[in-house]
Amino acid sequence: MTTWMDAPMERCFKLATSIDLHLASAAQTQESAIGGVTTGLIGEGEWVEWRGRHFGRWLTHTSKVEGWRPFSFFREVMTEGWFRRFEHEHHFAVMDDGTRMRDEIRFSASGMMSKIKEKIARRHLIGMLRRRNALIKRAAESEEWRRYLEASPAVSANPVRAVNETTARRWDKSVVGG
């Protein structure tokens, strides 16, 4: 899926790493982040455990950020969950008129009737991705992006490495004289 945005690539990338934006886009599935990075921005090597109502039941999905090239690419890989395999790649490119964000999802279902499960899951994932990308686009092209990115002081302090709030809480200002 490709989404075009009239906004800087760095902003679009950071919005795509926002746990809070993801939660806002997944309100209809009552999604919550229950483990790992649960708020702020997720970064390289970090993980998040999601819980939401999908296919009429409560499911959990844990993914880890394994690929990371700010501000052009990151990849999330499922470590635990409903799928046999699940990878989500996010690609960003500067274009003449803004930023192109391209999502690639690869997955396979497990168990009996896996092909039917995959067909149903594909439709469900496309709907979720459309809602998420529409919110990223709306936020990136307006002042709404500040709601997701200015809440974390680490965003402006270190633009290359998105630091989550857990890391920020562990930071001891007295060590660096701040």
C-alpha positions as CSV (number, residue, x, y, z in Angstrom):
1,M,0.0,0.0,0.0
2,T,1.3,3.4,-0.9
3,T,0.4,6.7,0.8
4,W,1.5,10.1,-0.5
5,M,1.9,12.9,2.0
6,D,2.7,16.6,1.6
7,A,5.0,16.6,4.6
8,P,8.7,16.1,5.4
9,M,10.0,12.5,5.3
10,E,11.4,12.6,8.8
11,R,8.0,13.6,10.2
12,C,6.2,10.9,8.3
13,F,8.7,8.3,9.5
14,K,8.4,9.3,13.2
15,L,4.6,9.3,13.0
16,A,4.7,5.7,11.7
17,T,6.8,4.8,14.8
18,S,4.3,6.4,17.2
19,I,2.6,3.9,19.5
20,D,0.0,6.5,20.4
21,L,-0.9,7.2,16.8
22,H,-1.3,3.5,16.2
23,L,-3.6,3.2,19.1
24,A,-5.7,6.1,17.9
25,S,-6.0,4.5,14.5
26,A,-7.0,1.1,16.0
27,A,-9.8,2.4,18.3
28,Q,-12.5,0.2,16.7
29,T,-10.6,-2.9,17.6
30,Q,-10.1,-1.6,21.2
31,E,-6.4,-2.1,20.7
32,S,-4.0,-1.4,23.6
33,A,-0.3,-1.7,24.0
34,I,0.3,-4.0,27.0
35,G,4.0,-4.8,27.0
36,G,7.3,-3.4,25.8
37,V,7.1,0.1,24.4
38,T,3.5,1.2,25.3
39,T,3.6,4.9,24.5
40,G,5.8,7.4,22.6
41,L,8.0,6.3,19.7
42,I,9.3,2.8,19.1
43,G,12.9,2.3,17.8
44,E,15.5,-0.2,16.7
45,G,15.6,-3.4,18.7
46,E,12.5,-2.5,20.8
47,W,9.3,-4.5,21.0
48,V,5.6,-3.9,21.7
49,E,2.8,-6.3,22.6
50,W,-0.6,-5.4,21.3
51,R,-4.0,-6.7,22.5
52,G,-7.1,-6.1,20.5
53,R,-10.4,-7.5,19.5
54,H,-10.0,-9.1,16.0
55,F,-12.2,-11.7,14.3
56,G,-14.6,-11.7,17.3
57,R,-12.0,-12.6,19.9
58,W,-9.3,-11.0,22.0
59,L,-5.8,-11.6,20.4
60,T,-2.3,-10.5,21.3
61,H,0.5,-9.8,18.8
62,T,4.1,-9.1,19.8
63,S,6.4,-7.5,17.3
64,K,10.0,-6.3,17.4
65,V,11.7,-3.7,15.3
66,E,14.5,-5.6,13.5
67,G,15.3,-3.4,10.5
68,W,16.1,0.3,11.1
69,R,17.3,3.0,8.7
70,P,16.1,6.4,9.8
71,F,14.3,8.0,8.1
72,S,13.8,5.8,5.1
73,F,12.9,2.3,6.4
74,F,12.0,0.1,9.4
75,R,10.7,-3.4,9.7
76,E,8.6,-5.0,12.4
77,V,8.7,-8.8,12.8
78,M,6.1,-10.8,14.8
79,T,7.7,-12.7,17.7
80,E,4.5,-14.1,19.1
81,G,0.9,-14.1,17.9
82,W,-1.9,-15.5,15.8
83,F,0.0,-15.8,12.5
84,R,2.7,-18.4,11.7
85,R,4.7,-15.5,10.2
86,F,4.2,-11.8,10.0
87,E,6.5,-9.0,8.8
88,H,5.6,-5.4,8.2
89,E,8.1,-3.2,6.2
90,H,7.7,0.6,6.1
91,H,9.5,2.4,3.3
92,F,9.8,6.2,3.0
93,A,11.1,8.3,0.0
94,V,11.3,12.0,-0.7
95,M,9.3,13.0,-3.8
96,D,9.0,16.3,-5.6
97,D,5.7,16.9,-3.9
98,G,6.3,15.4,-0.4
99,T,6.9,11.9,0.9
100,R,5.9,8.5,-0.4
101,M,5.2,5.9,2.4
102,R,5.0,2.3,1.2
103,D,3.9,-0.5,3.4
104,E,4.6,-4.2,2.6
105,I,3.1,-6.9,4.8
106,R,4.0,-10.5,4.5
107,F,2.2,-13.1,6.5
108,S,1.0,-16.6,6.7
109,A,-1.6,-18.3,8.9
110,S,-1.2,-21.5,10.7
111,G,-3.4,-24.5,11.3
112,M,-6.3,-26.0,9.5
113,M,-7.9,-23.9,6.8
114,S,-4.9,-21.5,6.7
115,K,-5.8,-20.3,3.2
116,I,-9.3,-19.2,4.3
117,K,-7.8,-17.5,7.4
118,E,-5.3,-15.7,5.2
119,K,-8.0,-14.4,2.9
120,I,-10.0,-13.0,5.8
121,A,-6.9,-11.6,7.5
122,R,-5.8,-9.9,4.3
123,R,-9.1,-7.9,4.1
124,H,-8.9,-7.1,7.8
125,L,-5.2,-5.9,7.6
126,I,-5.9,-3.8,4.6
127,G,-8.7,-2.0,6.5
128,M,-6.5,-1.4,9.5
129,L,-3.6,-0.2,7.3
130,R,-5.9,2.2,5.4
131,R,-7.2,3.7,8.7
132,R,-3.6,4.0,10.1
133,N,-2.2,5.6,7.0
134,A,-5.1,8.0,6.7
135,L,-4.3,9.2,10.2
136,I,-0.6,9.4,9.5
137,K,-1.3,11.5,6.4
138,R,-3.8,13.8,8.2
139,A,-1.4,14.3,11.1
140,A,1.6,14.8,8.9
141,E,-0.1,17.4,6.7
142,S,-1.5,19.4,9.6
143,E,-0.5,20.6,13.0
144,E,-1.8,17.4,14.5
145,W,1.6,15.8,14.2
146,R,2.7,17.8,17.3
147,R,0.2,15.8,19.4
148,Y,2.2,12.6,18.7
149,L,5.8,13.9,18.3
150,E,6.2,16.9,20.7
151,A,5.0,15.0,23.7
152,S,8.4,13.2,23.9
153,P,11.4,15.6,24.5
154,A,13.7,12.9,23.1
155,V,12.3,13.5,19.6
156,S,13.8,17.0,19.3
157,A,16.9,16.1,21.4
158,N,18.0,13.2,19.2
159,P,16.2,13.1,15.8
160,V,18.0,10.0,14.5
161,R,17.2,7.7,17.4
162,A,13.6,7.7,18.6
163,V,13.8,7.2,22.4
164,N,10.7,5.9,24.1
165,E,9.4,7.2,27.4
166,T,10.8,4.2,29.4
167,T,14.3,5.1,28.3
168,A,13.6,8.8,29.0
169,R,12.5,7.9,32.5
170,R,15.8,6.0,33.2
171,W,17.8,9.0,32.0
172,D,19.5,10.7,35.0
173,K,19.8,14.5,34.3
174,S,22.4,14.9,37.1
175,V,24.9,12.7,35.1
176,V,25.0,15.1,32.2
177,G,24.5,18.3,34.2
178,G,21.0,18.9,33.0
